[in-house]
């Protein structure tokens, strides 16, 4: 390396030790998540894929 080359270009900033606390979704955001989960379940059924249990549970919630 030359004297003008920075050695910091490969240094990554460390990630936080604990993730930020999850905020509660607004009712509108929750409806969107339920609708998306229902679409995912339908698509997975048609494609013969396994849907995660968490997604199936969300899809069963009322909008």
NUNUKE-889213 format. One line per field, with one value per residue (C-alpha): x, y, z; residue in three letters; residue number from 1; chain. Coordinates in nm, 3 decimals. Example, Ala and Ser with C-alpha at 12.3 -4.5 7.8 and 13.67 -1.06 7.14 Angstrom:
2
X = [1.230	1.367]
Y = [-0.450	-0.106]
Z = [0.780	0.714]
r = [ALA	SER]
k = [1	2]
c = [A	A]
This chain:
63
X = [0.000	0.109	0.127	-0.185	-0.405	-0.655	-0.661	-1.008	-1.197	-1.244	-1.348	-1.715	-1.903	-2.009	-2.374	-2.563	-2.554	-2.930	-3.186	-3.410	-3.738	-4.018	-4.283	-4.648	-4.799	-5.091	-5.427	-5.383	-5.035	-5.168	-5.444	-5.183	-4.971	-5.273	-5.365	-5.005	-4.998	-5.317	-5.167	-4.850	-5.049	-5.247	-4.935	-4.749	-5.044	-5.051	-4.676	-4.662	-4.438	-4.445	-4.570	-4.416	-4.649	-4.618	-4.746	-5.035	-5.137	-5.128	-5.338	-5.613	-5.652	-5.952	-5.889]
Y = [0.000	0.350	0.611	0.785	0.473	0.452	0.129	0.205	0.109	-0.252	-0.161	-0.210	-0.034	-0.275	-0.362	-0.282	-0.559	-0.544	-0.466	-0.163	-0.240	-0.315	-0.044	-0.138	-0.112	0.122	-0.038	0.050	-0.106	-0.416	-0.456	-0.437	-0.702	-0.934	-0.889	-0.957	-1.271	-1.396	-1.343	-1.524	-1.824	-1.841	-1.812	-2.075	-2.315	-2.267	-2.313	-2.608	-2.431	-2.441	-2.125	-2.028	-2.081	-1.714	-1.607	-1.854	-1.725	-1.365	-1.456	-1.594	-1.263	-1.044	-0.735]
Z = [0.000	-0.065	0.206	0.070	0.075	0.358	0.556	0.685	0.372	0.490	0.844	0.917	1.190	1.466	1.492	1.805	2.066	2.115	1.847	1.881	2.057	1.814	1.800	1.792	1.446	1.388	1.306	0.938	0.929	1.103	0.842	0.568	0.741	0.778	0.412	0.307	0.522	0.357	0.014	0.120	0.247	-0.079	-0.294	-0.092	-0.127	-0.505	-0.537	-0.298	-0.049	0.329	0.501	0.836	1.134	1.233	0.891	0.906	1.248	1.129	0.824	1.051	1.237	1.145	0.937]
r = [UNK	UNK	UNK	UNK	UNK	UNK	UNK	UNK	UNK	UNK	UNK	UNK	UNK	UNK	UNK	UNK	UNK	UNK	UNK	UNK	UNK	UNK	UNK	UNK	UNK	UNK	UNK	UNK	UNK	UNK	UNK	UNK	UNK	UNK	UNK	UNK	UNK	UNK	UNK	UNK	UNK	UNK	UNK	UNK	UNK	UNK	UNK	UNK	UNK	UNK	UNK	UNK	UNK	UNK	UNK	UNK	UNK	UNK	UNK	UNK	UNK	UNK	UNK]
k = [1	2	3	4	5	6	7	8	9	10	11	12	13	14	15	16	17	18	19	20	21	22	23	24	25	26	27	28	29	30	31	32	33	34	35	36	37	38	39	40	41	42	43	44	45	46	47	48	49	50	51	52	53	54	55	56	57	58	59	60	61	62	63]
c = [A	A	A	A	A	A	A	A	A	A	A	A	A	A	A	A	A	A	A	A	A	A	A	A	A	A	A	A	A	A	A	A	A	A	A	A	A	A	A	A	A	A	A	A	A	A	A	A	A	A	A	A	A	A	A	A	A	A	A	A	A	A	A]
